[in-house]
Amino acid sequence: MSKCSFTRFRAEAHHRLDEDGFARVDAQYHAGLYAARTHCARVPQAAHRQETELFLARLTATSPSRAHTVARLRGAQAGFLTSGLLLQTPPVPDSASGPGLTTRPVTGYVLHQASRGIAHPVQLAAILALLFTGTHPDALRATPLSGLDARCTRLTVPDVWHPGHGSPSEPPGVCYVIPPRVRPVFAAARSFRRLGHAADHFPLFELSFGHRLDALAKDAALPIPALTHAHYGPDWHHRARCHQLTGDSPAPQRRPPRRTPPLRPAEPPPSPHTLSSSERAVLLAHTDNAAPGDLTLEQAAFLAAAFSGHPATAGRAPLSASALAHLTERRLLDARSTARIPVLHPDLRFALALSTRCARARNSA
């Protein structure tokens, strides 16, 4: 069910799970859906890459498991679509890393347990950063002091998987939201580094990685998923993309899937620096692909206009027979649909939390 598109995720969960199980999944799904709607209403540039990245990090950093993350993400995709945006995510395999996959919520107990074993503020901040970012240790090792904002609410980590990493014009960094409980620790770590007259380009987590990391993890006495989980490639939320949908998009057409040469070594390399520039480029192209079940821009624009009663649907050209058959086969349109009068599939209405009465009124308009 984790590989199911958001257009069918909620319906599949309803069919497969019992009442209690579906209630738990649906609570996470609605949390993502309502969070996405609020984000789109409050943020003027909700489709901006960094805003999308921060939203996904904030949404999933407190997720206790991968199943919770997938449910929240599918709900967020539905919420974005109801606001006229399409959130496309890369495939999230078991080996991916990032918020909600290789993270652990920083609770009061976790913070207390880590601070008991590690007294140094910089080293404590480094261990906590591994917990709430879930990224590769080499990325955190390269994080400069300037990567921490003034209020200690945001951490920008270099994208060490990008082919341009280390060049004069480095690629955009990966943004993470620092949990409120951890912000005083990061403020203390920055003050400690400033006492040593460290400049902005100096590393934030000095004397925390390399051969010291295993000892620090042992002192923290906490399981750190980013160290035990074999992840390979850039964090998934950094590769997600949000697109603005327009009402004048062409009718959806069936397209062959884009093929990218796979990069799957037998064993993940211990460090991203062991990859050549060409291998990094292939990896980046692979993770830039949308998940196989995601909607295309044309399909999303058509569906968003259909269920929102957009004026563009009134004068729209009829669907071609192949497009109608494809949309019906994907369970996006109901079998009752015609070339001129599309009817949303019940699974899609269920995913978007649209009532049947509301959907009928919009389809008949």
C-alpha positions in Angstrom: 0.0 0.0 0.0 3.0 2.3 0.5 3.5 2.3 -3.3 -0.1 3.2 -4.0 -0.8 6.6 -5.6 -2.5 9.2 -3.3 -5.6 9.0 -5.6 -6.3 5.5 -4.3 -4.4 5.4 -1.0 -7.3 6.2 1.3 -9.7 3.8 -0.5 -7.1 1.0 -0.5 -6.6 1.5 3.2 -10.3 1.4 3.8 -10.6 -1.9 1.9 -7.6 -3.7 3.4 -7.7 -2.6 7.0 -10.2 -3.2 9.8 -12.0 -0.3 11.4 -9.4 0.5 14.0 -6.5 0.2 11.6 -8.1 2.4 9.1 -8.9 5.0 11.7 -5.2 5.2 12.7 -4.1 5.5 9.1 -6.8 8.0 8.2 -5.8 10.2 11.1 -2.3 10.5 9.7 -3.7 11.0 6.2 -5.9 13.9 7.3 -3.1 15.4 9.3 -1.1 15.7 6.0 -4.1 16.8 4.0 -5.1 19.7 6.4 -1.4 20.7 6.9 -1.0 21.0 3.1 -4.2 23.1 2.8 -3.1 25.4 5.6 0.4 25.7 4.0 -1.0 26.6 0.6 -3.4 29.2 2.2 -0.7 30.9 4.3 2.4 30.8 2.2 2.3 33.0 -0.9 4.9 30.9 -2.8 3.8 27.5 -1.7 5.2 25.9 -4.8 8.7 27.3 -4.2 11.3 24.6 -3.9 12.6 25.6 -0.5 9.1 26.2 0.9 8.1 22.7 -0.2 11.2 21.2 1.3 10.6 22.9 4.6 6.9 21.9 4.7 7.8 18.2 4.0 10.5 18.3 6.7 8.1 19.8 9.2 5.4 17.4 8.4 7.4 14.2 8.6 10.2 14.9 11.1 8.0 13.9 14.0 6.8 10.7 12.2 7.5 7.6 14.4 7.6 5.2 11.5 7.8 4.9 7.7 4.1 3.9 7.5 3.2 7.1 9.3 5.3 9.1 6.9 3.7 7.5 3.8 0.2 8.2 5.1 1.0 11.9 5.9 2.7 12.3 2.5 -0.3 10.9 0.6 -2.6 13.2 2.5 -0.4 16.2 1.7 -0.5 15.3 -2.0 -4.3 15.3 -1.9 -4.3 18.6 0.0 -2.0 20.2 -2.5 -4.2 19.1 -5.4 -7.3 20.6 -3.9 -5.3 23.9 -3.7 -4.3 23.8 -7.4 -0.8 22.4 -6.9 0.8 19.0 -7.7 3.3 17.6 -5.3 5.5 15.0 -7.0 7.8 12.9 -4.9 10.6 10.6 -6.0 10.2 6.9 -5.3 10.7 6.3 -1.5 12.3 2.9 -1.3 13.4 1.2 1.9 17.0 2.5 1.3 16.0 6.1 1.1 17.0 8.6 3.8 15.5 11.8 5.2 12.8 13.1 7.5 10.3 10.4 8.5 12.4 7.5 7.1 15.7 7.6 9.0 14.7 10.0 11.8 13.5 9.6 15.3 11.2 12.2 17.1 13.1 14.2 19.6 11.0 13.8 22.7 11.7 14.9 26.3 13.1 11.4 27.1 15.3 11.4 24.0 16.8 14.8 24.8 17.3 13.8 28.5 18.9 10.5 27.6 21.3 12.1 25.1 22.3 15.0 27.3 23.1 12.6 30.2 25.8 11.0 28.2 27.1 14.0 26.2 28.0 17.2 28.0 29.7 19.1 25.1 27.0 21.3 23.5 28.5 21.0 20.0 28.7 17.2 20.1 25.2 17.0 21.6 23.8 19.1 18.8 25.5 16.9 16.3 23.9 13.7 17.7 20.5 15.4 17.8 21.0 16.6 14.2 21.5 13.0 13.1 18.2 12.1 14.9 15.9 14.8 13.4 17.5 15.1 9.9 18.3 11.4 9.2 20.9 12.5 6.6 24.3 11.1 5.9 27.0 12.0 8.5 29.2 13.4 5.8 26.6 16.1 5.1 26.4 17.2 8.7 30.2 17.2 8.9 30.3 19.7 6.1 27.7 22.0 7.6 29.0 25.5 8.2 28.0 27.9 11.0 26.1 29.9 8.5 23.8 27.0 7.9 22.1 27.7 11.2 19.7 30.6 11.1 19.5 33.4 13.7 16.6 31.9 15.6 17.9 28.3 15.4 14.7 27.1 13.7 16.3 26.0 10.4 19.4 24.0 9.5 20.8 24.1 5.9 23.1 21.2 5.1 25.2 20.9 2.0 24.0 18.6 -0.7 26.9 16.2 -0.8 25.3 13.9 -3.4 25.2 16.6 -6.1 27.8 16.6 -8.8 28.4 20.3 -8.2 29.3 19.8 -4.5 32.7 21.4 -3.8 32.6 23.7 -6.8 32.8 27.5 -6.5 29.0 27.8 -7.1 27.6 25.0 -4.9 24.1 23.7 -5.5 21.3 24.7 -3.0 21.6 23.1 0.4 19.1 20.7 2.0 16.8 22.5 4.5 15.6 20.9 7.8 13.3 22.2 10.5 14.9 22.1 14.0 12.4 20.8 16.6 11.5 23.3 19.3 13.0 21.1 22.1 16.4 21.1 20.3 16.7 24.8 19.5 18.3 25.8 22.9 20.9 23.1 22.3 21.8 24.6 18.9 21.9 28.1 20.4 24.4 26.9 23.0 26.4 25.1 20.3 26.6 28.2 18.2 27.6 30.4 21.2 30.3 27.9 22.1 31.7 28.0 18.5 31.6 31.8 18.5 33.6 31.9 21.8 36.4 30.2 19.8 36.2 33.0 17.2 34.8 30.7 14.5 33.8 32.4 11.3 30.6 31.6 9.3 32.4 29.2 7.0 33.8 27.2 9.8 32.2 23.8 10.5 29.3 23.9 13.0 29.8 20.4 14.4 33.5 20.5 15.2 35.1 17.4 16.7 31.9 15.4 16.4 32.3 13.1 13.4 34.9 10.7 11.9 36.3 8.3 14.5 34.5 10.2 17.3 31.0 9.4 16.0 30.8 5.8 17.2 31.9 6.8 20.7 29.3 9.7 20.8 26.5 7.4 19.6 27.5 4.9 22.4 27.5 7.7 25.0 24.0 8.9 23.8 22.7 5.4 24.5 20.1 5.9 21.7 19.4 4.0 18.5 20.2 6.4 15.6 18.5 5.3 12.4 20.8 7.3 10.2 23.8 5.2 11.3 22.1 1.8 11.3 20.0 2.2 8.2 21.8 1.7 4.9 20.7 4.7 2.9 22.0 5.6 -0.5 21.4 8.9 -2.2 20.1 12.4 -1.5 17.2 12.9 1.0 13.8 12.3 -0.5 12.3 15.7 0.6 15.1 17.5 -1.2 14.1 15.9 -4.5 10.3 16.5 -4.2 8.8 19.1 -6.5 5.6 21.2 -6.4 4.1 22.5 -9.6 1.5 25.2 -10.1 -1.4 23.9 -12.1 -3.1 26.1 -14.8 -6.6 25.7 -16.2 -5.5 25.9 -19.8 -3.3 22.8 -19.7 -3.8 20.4 -22.6 -5.9 17.3 -22.3 -4.0 14.4 -20.6 -2.3 12.0 -23.0 -0.8 8.6 -22.4 2.9 8.9 -22.2 5.6 6.2 -22.0 7.4 6.2 -18.6 10.7 8.0 -18.6 13.6 5.6 -18.3 16.8 6.5 -16.3 19.8 4.3 -16.1 19.6 2.7 -12.6 22.4 3.1 -10.1 22.2 0.2 -7.7 25.5 -1.0 -6.5 25.7 -4.2 -4.5 26.7 -2.4 -1.3 26.1 1.3 -0.6 29.3 3.2 -0.4 30.3 4.3 3.1 30.7 7.9 1.9 29.2 10.0 -1.0 32.7 11.2 -1.8 33.5 7.7 -3.1 31.2 8.4 -6.1 32.5 10.0 -9.3 30.8 13.0 -10.8 29.1 10.9 -13.5 27.8 8.4 -10.9 26.4 11.3 -8.9 24.7 12.7 -12.0 23.0 9.4 -12.7 21.9 9.1 -9.1 20.5 12.6 -9.2 18.6 11.8 -12.4 17.2 8.7 -10.8 15.9 10.5 -7.7 14.5 13.4 -9.7 12.0 11.0 -11.3 8.5 11.1 -10.0 7.1 8.1 -8.3 5.5 5.7 -10.9 2.0 6.2 -9.6 2.1 10.0 -9.5 -0.1 12.1 -11.8 1.4 14.0 -14.7 1.0 17.8 -14.8 -1.7 17.5 -17.6 -3.7 14.9 -15.7 -3.5 16.9 -12.4 -4.6 20.1 -14.1 -7.5 18.4 -15.8 -8.7 16.8 -12.5 -8.2 20.0 -10.5 -10.3 21.9 -12.9 -12.9 19.2 -13.0 -13.6 19.0 -9.3 -13.2 22.7 -8.6 -15.7 23.8 -11.2 -13.1 25.9 -13.0 -14.5 28.0 -15.9 -12.0 26.3 -18.2 -14.0 23.1 -18.0 -17.1 24.7 -19.6 -15.4 25.4 -23.0 -12.9 22.6 -22.9 -12.6 20.4 -25.9 -13.9 16.9 -25.4 -11.5 14.2 -24.2 -10.1 11.9 -26.8 -11.1 8.3 -26.6 -7.6 7.2 -25.6 -7.4 9.8 -22.9 -10.8 8.9 -21.5 -9.9 5.2 -21.5 -6.6 5.9 -19.8 -8.1 8.1 -17.0 -10.8 5.5 -16.5 -8.3 2.7 -16.3 -6.3 4.6 -13.7 -9.5 5.0 -11.6 -9.3 8.8 -11.9 -12.6 9.0 -13.8 -15.7 6.9 -13.2 -17.0 4.5 -15.8 -20.0 6.7 -16.3 -17.8 9.5 -17.7 -18.2 10.7 -21.3 -15.9 12.7 -23.5 -17.8 15.9 -22.5 -19.0 15.2 -19.0 -16.2 13.7 -16.8 -17.2 12.1 -13.5 -14.6 11.7 -10.8 -14.0 8.2 -9.6 -15.3 7.5 -6.1 -11.8 6.6 -4.9 -10.5 10.0 -6.0 -13.3 11.8 -4.3 -12.6 9.8 -1.2 -8.9 10.7 -1.4 -9.7 14.4 -1.7 -12.2 14.3 1.1 -15.0 15.5 -1.2 -18.5 14.7 -0.3 -20.6 12.8 -2.8 -23.2 15.6 -2.9 -20.5 18.3 -3.5 -18.9 16.2 -6.2 -22.2 15.7 -8.0 -23.0 19.4 -8.0 -19.6 20.2 -9.4 -19.7 17.5 -12.1 -23.2 18.6 -13.2 -22.1 22.3 -13.4 
